[in-house]
Amino acid sequence: MGQKEVKEKEKLCKETLGKFFFDLAKANFTTNVAGCILSMVMNSRFDDLHIWELLIFGLLSTSFLAYIGYRILKK
């Protein structure tokens, strides 16, 4: 394999790994954040501390996964 092929393979691996983390962030957002918001709206339980904790955790973990994906693709 030539130098060009090795660089192309590394680039493809980085792109695939970055997309993987973005997909994890999307799945995390859908399950945690959208699920908590839907639960709050359907049950009208805006004062439940447990739901707010899950919502904040979902937002933070989604941001963290998206940041990892961004950093991988940026390099």
N, CA, C and O of each residue as an XYZ file, in Angstrom:
300
protein
N       0.834     -1.182      0.000
C       0.000      0.000      0.000
C       0.877      1.243      0.000
O       1.883      1.326      0.705
N       0.468      2.190     -0.802
C       1.219      3.426     -0.876
C       0.817      4.386      0.233
O      -0.132      4.154      0.982
N       1.567      5.460      0.307
C       1.326      6.477      1.337
C      -0.060      7.104      1.158
O      -0.746      7.399      2.137
N      -0.461      7.303     -0.093
C      -1.762      7.908     -0.370
C      -2.901      7.007      0.102
O      -3.890      7.491      0.654
N      -2.768      5.720     -0.109
C      -3.811      4.775      0.313
C      -3.920      4.718      1.835
O      -5.019      4.605      2.378
N      -2.793      4.795      2.514
C      -2.799      4.772      3.981
C      -3.507      6.018      4.511
O      -4.318      5.928      5.433
N      -3.201      7.187      3.926
C      -3.849      8.422      4.363
C      -5.350      8.388      4.092
O      -6.140      8.857      4.912
N      -5.741      7.842      2.964
C      -7.171      7.722      2.647
C      -7.879      6.805      3.643
O      -8.999      7.084      4.071
N      -7.218      5.716      4.003
C      -7.800      4.779      4.969
C      -7.950      5.427      6.338
O      -8.975      5.257      6.998
N      -6.928      6.173      6.770
C      -7.001      6.879      8.051
C      -8.110      7.927      8.041
O      -8.836      8.084      9.022
N      -8.234      8.641      6.923
C      -9.285      9.653      6.799
C     -10.663      9.011      6.876
O     -11.562      9.535      7.534
N     -10.827      7.891      6.210
C     -12.108      7.188      6.238
C     -12.434      6.686      7.641
O     -13.585      6.749      8.074
N     -11.431      6.191      8.346
C     -11.651      5.722      9.723
C     -12.056      6.874     10.637
O     -12.956      6.720     11.463
N     -11.403      8.024     10.497
C     -11.752      9.195     11.309
C     -13.182      9.644     11.021
O     -13.946      9.931     11.943
N     -13.535      9.703      9.750
C     -14.881     10.132      9.385
C     -15.930      9.162      9.931
O     -16.972      9.582     10.434
N     -15.649      7.883      9.827
C     -16.591      6.882     10.314
C     -16.739      6.975     11.833
O     -17.852      6.888     12.351
N     -15.640      7.148     12.540
C     -15.699      7.259     13.998
C     -16.408      8.545     14.424
O     -17.191      8.534     15.374
N     -16.141      9.648     13.730
C     -16.816     10.906     14.032
C     -18.320     10.802     13.804
O     -19.109     11.275     14.621
N     -18.718     10.181     12.689
C     -20.145      9.982     12.410
C     -20.788      9.083     13.453
O     -21.944      9.277     13.828
N     -20.027      8.095     13.918
C     -20.543      7.200     14.952
C     -20.894      7.978     16.215
O     -21.956      7.765     16.801
N     -20.005      8.879     16.638
C     -20.278      9.660     17.841
C     -21.441     10.636     17.627
O     -22.219     10.878     18.549
N     -21.564     11.194     16.426
C     -22.715     12.050     16.150
C     -24.014     11.237     16.175
O     -25.035     11.719     16.665
N     -23.981     10.020     15.657
C     -25.161      9.156     15.715
C     -25.511      8.777     17.151
O     -26.687      8.705     17.507
N     -24.489      8.533     17.976
C     -24.733      8.271     19.399
C     -25.376      9.485     20.069
O     -26.278      9.341     20.893
N     -24.911     10.670     19.714
C     -25.488     11.888     20.281
C     -26.952     12.035     19.870
O     -27.791     12.416     20.686
N     -27.259     11.734     18.609
C     -28.649     11.820     18.149
C     -29.532     10.807     18.860
O     -30.645     11.130     19.275
N     -29.043      9.591     18.999
C     -29.827      8.557     19.685
C     -30.022      8.909     21.153
O     -31.104      8.712     21.706
N     -28.980      9.425     21.777
C     -29.061      9.832     23.175
C     -30.069     10.964     23.345
O     -30.862     10.953     24.286
N     -30.040     11.933     22.446
C     -30.989     13.033     22.517
C     -32.420     12.531     22.372
O     -33.312     12.940     23.116
N     -32.627     11.650     21.419
C     -33.968     11.140     21.175
C     -34.501     10.382     22.382
O     -35.644     10.590     22.789
N     -33.699      9.522     22.947
C     -34.190      8.707     24.049
C     -34.282      9.478     25.357
O     -35.290      9.380     26.057
N     -33.268     10.228     25.696
C     -33.248     10.907     26.991
C     -34.017     12.218     26.983
O     -34.963     12.391     27.751
N     -33.622     13.128     26.129
C     -34.181     14.471     26.171
C     -35.616     14.491     25.660
O     -36.516     14.973     26.347
N     -35.829     13.975     24.468
C     -37.190     13.984     23.925
C     -38.119     13.124     24.775
O     -39.288     13.467     24.951
N     -37.615     12.016     25.300
C     -38.430     11.165     26.161
C     -38.830     11.857     27.447
O     -39.971     11.731     27.892
N     -37.908     12.585     28.049
C     -38.225     13.325     29.288
C     -39.222     14.441     29.018
O     -40.161     14.637     29.790
N     -39.025     15.167     27.937
C     -39.948     16.258     27.615
C     -41.337     15.699     27.336
O     -42.334     16.251     27.800
N     -41.405     14.619     26.588
C     -42.695     13.998     26.305
C     -43.346     13.503     27.582
O     -44.556     13.650     27.753
N     -42.575     12.926     28.471
C     -43.106     12.450     29.747
C     -43.637     13.607     30.585
O     -44.680     13.490     31.229
N     -42.911     14.726     30.573
C     -43.360     15.879     31.344
C     -44.656     16.450     30.781
O     -45.547     16.833     31.538
N     -44.763     16.508     29.468
C     -45.957     17.079     28.843
C     -47.161     16.155     29.002
O     -48.261     16.614     29.310
N     -46.957     14.866     28.796
C     -48.067     13.920     28.867
C     -48.605     13.774     30.289
O     -49.811     13.615     30.475
N     -47.739     13.827     31.284
C     -48.167     13.622     32.667
C     -48.335     14.928     33.436
O     -48.764     14.911     34.590
N     -48.009     16.049     32.821
C     -48.070     17.367     33.467
C     -47.347     17.357     34.815
O     -47.846     17.894     35.804
N     -46.165     16.739     34.837
C     -45.374     16.633     36.071
C     -44.101     17.455     35.922
O     -43.006     16.900     35.832
N     -44.245     18.772     35.896
C     -43.090     19.646     35.734
C     -42.319     19.837     37.037
O     -41.224     20.399     37.031
N     -42.878     19.377     38.146
C     -42.217     19.562     39.437
C     -41.458     18.323     39.902
O     -40.888     18.331     40.992
N     -41.437     17.269     39.106
C     -40.746     16.041     39.473
C     -39.238     16.215     39.272
O     -38.774     16.401     38.147
N     -38.490     16.155     40.351
C     -37.044     16.383     40.309
C     -36.329     15.307     39.501
O     -35.349     15.607     38.819
N     -36.791     14.070     39.561
C     -36.142     12.963     38.851
C     -36.160     13.192     37.332
O     -35.175     12.911     36.649
N     -37.260     13.691     36.817
C     -37.355     13.938     35.377
C     -36.399     15.062     34.979
O     -35.762     14.983     33.928
N     -36.290     16.096     35.795
C     -35.366     17.189     35.488
C     -33.914     16.719     35.529
O     -33.094     17.162     34.725
N     -33.595     15.825     36.459
C     -32.239     15.276     36.520
C     -31.921     14.481     35.251
O     -30.834     14.605     34.686
N     -32.876     13.669     34.815
C     -32.671     12.904     33.583
C     -32.555     13.824     32.372
O     -31.764     13.565     31.465
N     -33.330     14.877     32.357
C     -33.271     15.826     31.250
C     -31.910     16.514     31.187
O     -31.324     16.639     30.111
N     -31.415     16.953     32.316
C     -30.100     17.607     32.358
C     -28.996     16.620     31.985
O     -28.074     16.963     31.245
N     -29.092     15.395     32.500
C     -28.108     14.371     32.129
C     -28.144     14.109     30.627
O     -27.094     13.970     29.999
N     -29.321     14.040     30.052
C     -29.453     13.811     28.612
C     -28.847     14.931     27.796
O     -28.174     14.682     26.795
N     -29.080     16.166     28.216
C     -28.497     17.300     27.498
C     -26.978     17.320     27.600
O     -26.286     17.573     26.614
N     -26.464     17.054     28.791
C     -25.005     17.056     28.975
C     -24.334     15.919     28.213
O     -23.304     16.121     27.570
N     -24.912     14.731     28.286
C     -24.293     13.599     27.591
C     -24.412     13.748     26.075
O     -23.510     13.335     25.346
N     -25.506     14.331     25.590
C     -25.630     14.591     24.156
C     -24.573     15.586     23.703
O     -23.935     15.393     22.669
N     -24.389     16.645     24.475
C     -23.371     17.647     24.140
C     -21.977     17.043     24.156
O     -21.155     17.339     23.288
N     -21.711     16.201     25.140
C     -20.399     15.577     25.254
C     -20.115     14.664     24.056
O     -19.023     14.712     23.490
N     -21.082     13.842     23.671
C     -20.885     12.942     22.533
C     -20.727     13.722     21.229
O     -19.900     13.361     20.392
N     -21.506     14.781     21.051
C     -21.372     15.601     19.845
C     -20.018     16.298     19.814
O     -19.423     16.443     18.746
N     -19.525     16.730     20.967
C     -18.215     17.372     21.037
C     -17.104     16.392     20.662
O     -16.168     16.757     19.950
N     -17.202     15.159     21.135
C     -16.205     14.146     20.775
C     -16.210     13.922     19.264
O     -15.154     13.873     18.633
N     -17.403     13.787     18.691
C     -17.495     13.620     17.239
C     -16.911     14.791     16.486
O     -16.231     14.605     15.478
N     -17.168     15.997     16.963
C     -16.623     17.196     16.338
C     -15.105     17.219     16.400
O     -14.439     17.530     15.413
N     -14.562     16.887     17.568
C     -13.108     16.889     17.732
C     -12.429     15.850     16.831
O     -11.354     16.103     16.287
N     -13.055     14.697     16.682
C     -12.478     13.663     15.822
C     -12.473     14.127     14.366
O     -11.486     13.935     13.656
N     -13.565     14.732     13.925
C     -13.649     15.169     12.543
C     -12.803     16.403     12.269
O     -12.387     16.629     11.133
N     -12.544     17.199     13.296
C     -11.756     18.415     13.123
C     -10.288     18.125     12.874
O      -9.635     18.858     12.131
N      -9.757     17.079     13.475
C      -8.324     16.774     13.335
C      -7.958     16.375     11.956
O      -6.792     16.089     11.685
